């Protein structure tokens, strides 16, 4: 961490010296870069990070993971299935259920996982206009269920992108991405239509005589039609590919495969001078995964009181659907801005369609063993109510107070209903140069269906978990710089973890930890603006987690980021270095990426980009069997070349 601090200070001094004569007015540049984001961002909602349209284009951010990999306190990671899981702990379950994604005003989620990050954490960004990321237990009026991180994606619109665009890119290992969109306005209506195909071909790895793959093909469509007070969004995707290691700890699979199909329809309407909003949505998702093991090397698991099981193949299909309705009303009373809302969400999920080749081998003789396929419950209704008050003390100070509660009703089930409660208090100070924000939060999270219904590790007796946190942010800007300091402290109670005690009756199942988990975080960020469009961003951050999970694995994480965006005539240049230090079991990472975009005409653009160019980025290790681990890069070295044309 000390080396990162020295690097941060040295680079700052060199940068100021080199560009002091070329610096223009910061406020003009900042307002220009954030023009679209200023329409939607809410400083009182949390600790905000904004990526503007200009940022995304010059960074050549193909997917959301290109943004998340440099996120303060966190980083992009994947679980054993090769799915996005930025809070991944390994070995088997999904930990990013509190990371919530929104596309415009519609949450991207799946009923089983509770969050859509597992499927949309590496979504293509070439139809996205700008991104807002809120950390530190954001405002409750974002959605029906609580979150620790909210990522809001805003699609392009006909207002700014009338006409069409086609784009094609090719990359290392045979990866390719093709997309097209068209937008227009007529008779008070606007529409935007987008389609893409992404072949995410990746490097293969050999382990225990088997080949591990993480390839995937994704096909996506998105369409939006809007008037002044109403918008309808339709979003669908289809994905098929490999499932990497699969969800079972016990052997290296011979072959894995996964499929998913998703479609959602969502509407957003405003009434009474936009003081009342109505959001309606419906989604349907089907999925399938298949694991096959060599006859001489099956996946082994121990069931207390039963014996040792050998699994040779597993094929499981799932069906999920949900509909959500929410009404929000805002009132203005002198210094108070009150908002309240009622929301309802119905979830249905079925993963009982399972075919497994499994035998009880100890005690012998080998005996076919039927895998349980019954679920504790198949549907869940969520009732949510929230109230928020923003009180303006004067033109510089504001206090915000929020309350939210949910009731989770598990229909026709022996599984207990759960009630959760959230409370949040914030203080915001602003003046010509300073912004200071303090947020104190208490949140409770219900156990998600995948934690209770899984035949592999589900536990129907899981309790809810509780989070307590305080975050402090200071921001200072002058005519030439923008500086941020963010500090955080949190405590987690009853966190779901995997029971690793072979003598326990719940061995291999999810349980609530009897030990509290404490988190400490700090970040210092510095942005220098020079000339009209150029900027240099510097960041150092540290995160320390006092965790009982796997003896404190990944308990420490130090990160440094240096990012430069430049424009010279018809060229846009991008340079980024991400430094990771402190992870247990894996080496430090140094991910250097760079790119150039060339605009020979206003409508034609060519681009080149290299990711993790020196093949020295952060690596992640996964347990195959106790003492046997496979280590793979989080972000692989890859080079892209592409072209886009506007018409």
Protein Blocks (a to p, Z undefined) as FASTA:
>chain_A
ZZmmmmmmmmmmmmmmmmmmmpccfklmmmmmmmmmmmmgcfkloccddddfklmmmnop
abfklmmmmgghiacdddfkopacfkbgbjkbcfklmpccdehjaccddfklopaklmmm
mgcfklcfbdcddehhiafklpmbdcfbdcddddddfklmgccdddddddehhiacdddd
ddddeehiacdddddddddddddddeehiacdfbdcddddddddddfkbccddddddddd
dehjojbehiacfbdcdddddddddddddeehhlaccddddddddddddddddfklccdd
ddehibccddfbdcdddddddddddddddddehjbccddddddddddddfkbccdddddf
bdcddddddddfbdfbfbdcdddddddddddfblmbccdddddddddddehifbdcdddd
ddddddddddfkbccddddddddddddfklmmpmklgcfkbccddddddddddddddfkb
ccdddddddddehiacddfbfkbmkgoiacddfbdcddddddddddddehjlbccddddd
ddddddfehghpakbccdddddddddehjaccdddddddehiahiacdddddddddddfb
fkbccddddehklopaccddddfbghiacdddfbdcdddddddddZZ
